[in-house]
Amino acid sequence: MAGGSPAGSTAHAVLAGIVCGIVGFTSSFAVVLTGLRAVGADPEQAASGLLVLCVTMGLGCVLFSWRLRMPITMAWSTPGAALLAAATVPAGGFPAAVGAFVVCGVLIALCGLVRPLERLVEAIPTSLASAMLAGVLLTLCVAPFRAVVSSPAAIAPVMLTWLVLVAFARRWAVPGALAAALVVMAVQGVFGRLDAGAAVPALQVVVPTWQPATLVAVGLPLFLVTMTSQNIPGTAVLASFGYRPGMRGPLLYTGGATALGALGGGHAINLAAISAALAAGPEAHPDRGRRWIAGVSCGVTYLAFGLLAGLVTAAARAAPAGLVETIAGLALLGTFAAAAAAALGDPATREAGAVTLVVAASGITLAGIGAAFWGLVAGLLVLLALELDRRRRRRDAA
């Protein structure tokens, strides 16, 4: 077998899955915690949400990779968490947000059951979906630069570490920034002040409430960004490496796990997109039929991280002001760049994308519904106006 002995290649696949899990967790857990806290979760509920997300996506990786013999990796919805982080506490508090999470999960599962619904989601112009995401991310991505001005001693070492690793080991830039943040916290004595009892993860059951405005403002955009920015691209990544698991099974699982996990505070899980390549590519194993091992080890890694949910949340709460937001912002810069490029890349839809982006970034609230939804509505109206203009020009030319 090319690339070494079978045993050596298997060990490499296990290591690739572990790396996939480590990168997936460390690169965006700060975004998840920021998002959950923004919509009203207290520290215990946020820790519970992190635990539930790790368990559900870890089990999904193990079950689907083992059963299908494909490197199926799952992740929490990072764009969805970013959407929450840019929101405000809904009128009904965190229980109302949980109701929106449940609805999001149900809609994802329905996409697996009802093919026309999946096609409807796919019909949303990519430029507008990307613009909505870019607008949401913009406010988060400026956080590191604001924080470094107000707290240079704590933030500058983190940003400098990130910059150096972008130049020499880009995959590890965000985990490296996290490591630098841990050093800053250690120097400032944060860990000595942690409550050991808070480190034990505990499930906090949240009874959802159903607020129509929150369902529209949170549930619908969360569903859209999870499908368009994670599930659909995740399927494309797997297909690029020759794996076609079908959408039905993964959507039913991730939708059902999202709806059930919402009761424990988790917002949404989905097929992994960017990190999926770490387990599905030839670097994981020279034999495509053996890369499923990487998917299993990635899932086990996520399950292990679940045990650390309480400790991670307690440390994030005790961190210097702006430090967690800095990690989150740095983690999302690449996603923002890709979303903005997709939003503004096509001249035919550029104006509609620009309107969607700026409205989504504005932070406006109308009829109790947030800016992400209204950004998409505004973009669709501009897109319709542009289409009418093109038809008029063609008619006049004829």
Summary of the structure (lengths in Angstrom):
residues: 398
radius of gyration: 20.9
end to end distance: 64.5
largest distance: 76.7
contacts: 1578
relative contact order: 0.22
helix: 76%
strand: 2%
